[in-house]
Amino acid sequence: MYTFDSRIRYSETDSEGILTLLSLLNYFQDCSTFQSEDTRCGMEWMKEQGLAWVLNSWQIVPLRYPKLGERVTIGTLPYQFQKFIGYRNFMMMDERGDFLAKANSVWSLINMETGRPTLPTQEILESFPLGEKIPMEYADRKIQVPEGGVIREGIPVLAHHLDTNHHVNNGQYVMIAEEFLPEGAKIRQMRAEYKKQAFLGDVFYPYVAAGEDKYIISLQSSEGKAYATVEFEI
């Protein structure tokens, strides 16, 4: 398992001094990026090869949200390659080694010139040795969008939503979707399914379906095609 240590910063917390879901997601994203940079398959190398890992889905299960100042360890391990698909776990632990959060993610390796999936090279396979998947209740990567929801006002994609690949970063979809939760909602699990890349100038039309303890927000185009769908269990 690849790990790095950190401390919960003020900029990562909410109005109560508790780590936000987006900050937790960013820790996980940074962890896998750090692992890549510490191998020969970092961002520059991938760019030179015309390759990129594109996220298909997230499942994040917070067990306890740490507070401002807490010292934490963030870890990640890839546990399976299946053709062009990679499966990766994440976790955050406290100083005693107890789990604060667990996550599962599914990625596709894409040839950036053709836009099509491609098999991992030998360099990639050797740089990311597989570990044993962590124990958690694994959810389906597909999210069923129920009928009866409401379309909200359009949200334009702005420059601060973009990452180094020049499309909307996966965490930004979650942040936008989270705005449609009731105030003070405590998220017990988040799942996100990514369908289509969004770029500067695109507009999201959120389709919001609310249940007793579950909210599903599908960020769609004007034609009703989903860019990403996010499910929150509260």
URCORMO-V149101 format. One record per pair of residues at least 12 apart in sequence whose C-alpha atoms are under 8 Angstrom apart, sorted by the first residue. I is the first residue (numbers start at 1). J is the second residue. D is the distance in Angstrom with one decimal. If there is no record, write none. Layout:
{{I J D} {I J D}}
This chain:
{{1 75 6.4} {1 76 5.8} {1 77 5.1} {1 131 6.9} {2 31 7.8} {2 35 6.5} {2 75 5.5} {2 76 5.4} {2 77 6.4} {3 31 7.1} {3 73 6.6} {3 74 5.4} {3 75 4.1} {3 76 6.5} {4 31 7.2} {4 73 5.8} {4 74 5.5} {4 75 6.7} {5 71 7.4} {5 72 5.9} {5 73 4.4} {5 74 6.3} {6 71 5.9} {6 72 5.4} {6 73 6.2} {6 74 7.7} {7 68 7.9} {7 69 5.7} {7 70 5.5} {7 71 4.3} {7 72 5.8} {8 66 7.4} {8 67 6.8} {8 68 5.1} {8 69 4.9} {8 70 5.5} {8 71 6.5} {8 72 7.4} {9 68 5.9} {9 69 6.3} {10 68 6.1} {10 69 7.8} {13 67 7.6} {13 68 6.7} {17 67 5.8} {17 68 5.4} {18 65 6.3} {18 66 6.0} {18 67 4.5} {18 68 6.1} {19 65 5.8} {19 66 5.7} {19 67 6.0} {19 68 7.1} {20 65 7.7} {21 187 8.0} {22 171 6.4} {22 174 7.2} {22 175 6.3} {25 60 7.9} {25 171 6.7} {26 171 7.0} {27 74 7.1} {28 74 7.0} {28 75 7.6} {28 76 7.5} {28 90 6.2} {28 91 7.5} {31 74 6.8} {31 75 6.6} {31 76 6.6} {32 76 6.4} {39 127 6.0} {40 123 7.8} {40 127 7.1} {41 123 7.4} {41 124 6.5} {41 127 7.0} {50 111 5.9} {50 112 5.3} {50 113 6.6} {51 109 6.9} {51 110 5.7} {51 111 4.9} {51 112 5.6} {52 109 5.8} {52 110 5.4} {52 111 6.8} {52 112 6.7} {53 107 6.1} {53 108 5.6} {53 109 4.6} {53 110 6.2} {54 107 5.5} {54 108 5.2} {54 109 6.3} {54 110 6.8} {55 105 7.5} {55 106 6.2} {55 107 4.5} {55 108 6.4} {55 170 7.4} {55 194 7.0} {56 105 7.5} {56 106 5.4} {56 107 5.2} {56 108 6.7} {56 193 6.0} {56 194 5.1} {56 195 7.3} {57 105 5.6} {57 106 5.3} {57 107 7.2} {57 141 6.0} {57 191 7.2} {57 192 5.3} {57 193 4.5} {57 194 5.9} {58 103 7.3} {58 104 6.0} {58 105 4.7} {58 106 6.9} {58 141 7.5} {58 190 7.6} {58 191 5.3} {58 192 5.0} {58 193 6.7} {59 103 5.4} {59 104 5.1} {59 105 6.3} {59 138 7.9} {59 139 7.2} {59 141 7.7} {59 189 7.3} {59 190 5.8} {59 191 4.4} {59 192 6.7} {60 101 7.3} {60 102 6.1} {60 103 4.3} {60 104 6.6} {60 189 5.8} {60 190 5.2} {60 191 6.4} {61 101 5.6} {61 102 5.3} {61 103 5.9} {61 188 6.2} {61 189 4.6} {61 190 6.6} {62 100 6.2} {62 101 4.2} {62 102 6.5} {62 187 7.6} {62 188 6.0} {62 189 6.5} {63 99 7.1} {63 100 5.1} {63 101 5.1} {63 102 7.7} {63 188 7.4} {64 100 5.0} {64 101 6.8} {65 100 6.6} {65 101 7.9} {66 100 7.3} {70 94 7.7} {71 94 6.5} {71 95 6.2} {72 92 6.7} {72 93 5.6} {72 94 4.8} {72 95 6.0} {73 92 5.7} {73 93 5.1} {73 94 6.4} {73 95 7.4} {74 90 7.5} {74 91 5.8} {74 92 4.5} {74 93 6.4} {75 90 5.6} {75 91 5.2} {75 92 6.3} {76 88 7.0} {76 89 5.5} {76 90 4.3} {76 91 6.4} {77 89 5.4} {77 90 6.7} {77 130 6.9} {77 131 6.0} {77 133 7.8} {78 128 6.8} {78 129 7.2} {78 130 5.3} {78 131 6.2} {78 133 7.9} {79 130 4.7} {79 131 4.9} {79 132 5.8} {79 133 5.6} {80 130 6.4} {83 119 5.8} {83 120 7.7} {84 108 5.7} {84 109 5.5} {84 110 8.0} {84 117 6.1} {84 118 5.5} {84 119 4.6} {84 120 6.3} {85 106 7.0} {85 107 5.6} {85 108 4.7} {85 109 6.5} {86 106 5.9} {86 107 5.0} {86 108 6.3} {86 109 7.7} {87 104 7.5} {87 105 5.9} {87 106 4.8} {87 107 6.4} {88 104 6.0} {88 105 5.3} {88 106 6.5} {88 107 8.0} {89 102 7.5} {89 103 5.6} {89 104 4.6} {89 105 6.3} {89 133 6.7} {89 134 6.9} {90 102 5.8} {90 103 4.9} {90 104 6.3} {91 103 6.1} {102 136 7.4} {104 138 7.5} {141 191 7.7} {141 192 7.9} {141 193 6.6} {142 193 6.5} {143 191 7.8} {143 192 7.7} {143 193 6.7} {143 229 7.1} {143 230 7.9} {143 231 7.3} {145 209 7.8} {145 216 6.9} {145 218 7.6} {146 209 6.8} {147 209 7.6} {148 209 6.8} {149 207 6.2} {149 208 5.2} {149 209 4.2} {149 210 7.2} {150 207 5.5} {150 208 5.2} {150 209 6.6} {151 205 6.5} {151 206 5.7} {151 207 4.4} {151 208 6.4} {152 205 6.1} {152 206 5.3} {152 207 6.3} {152 208 7.4} {153 205 6.2} {153 206 7.2} {154 203 6.0} {154 204 5.4} {154 205 4.5} {154 206 7.0} {155 203 5.4} {155 204 5.0} {155 205 6.4} {155 206 7.9} {156 201 6.3} {156 202 5.9} {156 203 4.2} {156 204 6.2} {157 198 7.7} {157 199 6.8} {157 200 5.2} {157 201 5.4} {157 202 5.4} {157 203 5.8} {157 204 7.3} {158 200 5.8} {158 201 6.8} {159 200 6.4} {162 199 7.5} {162 200 7.5} {166 199 6.9} {166 200 8.0} {167 197 6.4} {167 198 5.6} {167 199 4.7} {167 200 7.1} {168 197 6.9} {168 198 5.5} {168 199 6.1} {168 200 7.8} {170 194 8.0} {173 219 7.7} {173 228 6.9} {173 230 7.9} {174 192 7.5} {174 230 6.6} {177 206 7.7} {177 217 5.9} {177 218 7.9} {177 219 7.6} {177 230 6.7} {180 208 7.5} {180 217 7.8} {181 215 7.2} {185 234 6.3} {186 234 5.4} {187 232 6.4} {187 233 5.8} {187 234 4.5} {188 232 7.5} {188 233 5.5} {188 234 5.3} {189 232 5.9} {189 233 5.1} {189 234 7.2} {190 230 7.1} {190 231 5.7} {190 232 4.7} {190 233 6.4} {191 230 5.7} {191 231 5.1} {191 232 6.6} {192 228 7.0} {192 229 5.7} {192 230 4.3} {192 231 6.3} {193 228 5.6} {193 229 5.3} {193 230 6.5} {194 227 6.3} {194 228 4.4} {194 229 6.6} {195 226 6.3} {195 227 5.1} {195 228 5.5} {196 226 6.9} {196 227 4.5} {196 228 6.9} {197 227 6.3} {198 227 6.7} {202 221 7.9} {203 221 6.5} {203 222 7.6} {204 219 5.4} {204 220 5.3} {204 221 5.7} {204 222 7.6} {204 227 8.0} {205 219 5.6} {205 220 5.0} {205 221 6.0} {205 222 6.6} {206 218 5.6} {206 219 4.5} {206 220 6.0} {207 219 6.3} {207 220 7.1} {213 233 5.8} {213 234 5.2} {214 231 7.1} {214 232 5.6} {214 233 4.6} {214 234 6.1} {215 231 5.7} {215 232 5.2} {215 233 6.7} {216 229 7.1} {216 230 5.7} {216 231 4.4} {216 232 6.4} {217 229 5.7} {217 230 5.3} {217 231 6.4} {218 230 6.2}}
